[in-house]
Amino acid sequence: MMWSTQRPHAYFATPGKPVAVEGRHDLDTYYAHTPLIREMIVLYLAAHLISDIVSTVLCVRWAREVGE
């Protein structure tokens, strides 16, 4: 199916209307001082650190096994 140029995309159908400006804050920096979000971010980063370490250890073991 070919792209149809007869029906314009919604963004181009209403020119001249103001576009809402999104905030330039990330979730973690904007909510870092709230108590529960702060702990959730720390747990999230800790879980990723642990999974990265486990993945690295497994990859190194596999590389040594394959290299033999």
Buried (B, 14 or more C-beta within 10 A) or exposed (E): EEEEEEEEEEEEEEEEEEEEEEEEEEEEEEBEEEEEBEEEBEEEEEEEEEEEEEEEEEEEEEEEEEEE
